[in-house]
């Protein structure tokens, strides 16, 4: 059973296995990996654009560039060598680390959900109100890079699991190539999203009535898109985190929860054969999301308890 980002990570893992099959074909296989990895944009692109909200247009791309550099640093300098060392000397630690990252995502998602429904105070927003633009930018970039670290770690470790039988140099090259491709795909898409309103404004001034109308539509639609991305980002944290925990439990021999969700998804898909695949994915993601809400809610309660 796989849901949300976990299913996409399985695709990435399959591609990295192909890349590891022959070093001569790494370029071609990594290109395919980059194409598959574009699916990760669903999650990262849903979260990252919100980090540039409130900044002047001339700071949007520089901020995205800083986050992208931080993401690349996360993958290549920190995560890759640690993952290789763990694979060589403590492979048993990989699954607990994945689950720890999944729990963190559940916590982040549950906290945002709590704030959205008025059950908590947005302490981050309150703190941001007291900062000047430079300090606020530093805080936003730091927060984005920390969130990216969790997703990057999940991607790199799952990909590593698929090339574990190769030499350490083979593993390192494949993970480095895939890590770069994922970063380019994710933050290239994010940059496009955050500049869509500027593109729309430019097109709205064109002589062609069709282009001008399309441009005005982009400008009017961007606030709606940003709101939707905020919602999707919160949901993604919950279903991705929950899905990682389900798979992690399987690694410890606790297979009943994942099998139960899989059976529900298959039964729902069979009841609607015309759109069976989509229904299966929705049910799987929803079940993982519910688990994410439960686990994240428990962690939020514990964290808030100790804060006060």
ABEGO torsion letter per residue (X at the ends): XBBEAAAAAAAAAAAAAAAAABAAAAAAAAAAAAAAAAAAAAAAAAAAAAAABGBBAAAAAAAAAAAAAAAAAAAAAAAAAAAAAAAAABAAAAAAAAAAAAAAAAAAAAAAAAAAAGABBBAAAAAAAABBAAAAAAAAAAAAAAAAAAAAAAAAAAAAAAAAABBAAAAAAAAAAAAAAAAAAAAAAAAAAAAAAAAAAAAAABABAAAAAAAAAAAAAAAAAAAAAAAAAAAAAAAAAAAAAAAAAAAAGBAAAAAAAAAAAAAAAAABAAAAAAAAAAAAAAAAAAAAAAAAAAAAAAAAAAAX
